[in-house]
């Protein structure tokens, strides 16, 4: 097996592993359409699994591996051609690359915010209440961030699954999902809208999630401790 084939297979496997986690994470957001209690029931099942130390190490390794291979590929292209060319004539491929770079920038900060800070402030695990308080405090920033994050995740998952199928099962061409054309967008658009709707649900746009006063107070307290006094002035007491 050539190094190129090995790299492609490794990228496919690592992408599928981290993609499975992102799908689980998005399902948690989706459950908020049915209320905060529903979200907590889903997370009661999923969080003990993906927040287990061993699982987190595997997920971290898969993310780093997948991102490193992407950077390596683009670096090799730069050295060979003296530039990095984007596939403007292939919209689906372009969407895959751009969403991937977006996730590379967003995932580390998100992991730090939801695992590092919450562990430091002592109210982990995090549920929809954490995001809800943030969205009500800084609505434009938080909702723009989460919608961008969700759309990037959906786009990369859909296109990534197609790429992984081609890399890992090249003989099953008839079963490969479409990487381009109408079928690709027929998958990405509705799933993207659903993911965006989930952000609106978590943010309390559709209905009040009913976050308990003591939970909200604990989250606000952590915000005030983390951000400077000037930033804390924007927060409700």
Secondary structure, DSSP 8 states (H G I E B T S, - for coil): --HHHHHHHHHHHHHHHHHHHHHHHHHHHHGGGG-HHHHHHHHHHHHHHHTSHHHHHHHHHHHHHHHHHHHHHHHHHHHHHSS----TT-HHHHHHHHHHHHHHHHHHHHHIIIIIIHHHHT--S--HHHHHHHHHHSHHHHHHHHHHHHHHHHHHHHHHHHHHHHHH-TT-GGG---SSSHHHHHHHHHHHHHHHHHHHHHTTSSS-----HHHHHHHHHHHHHHS-HHHHTTS--
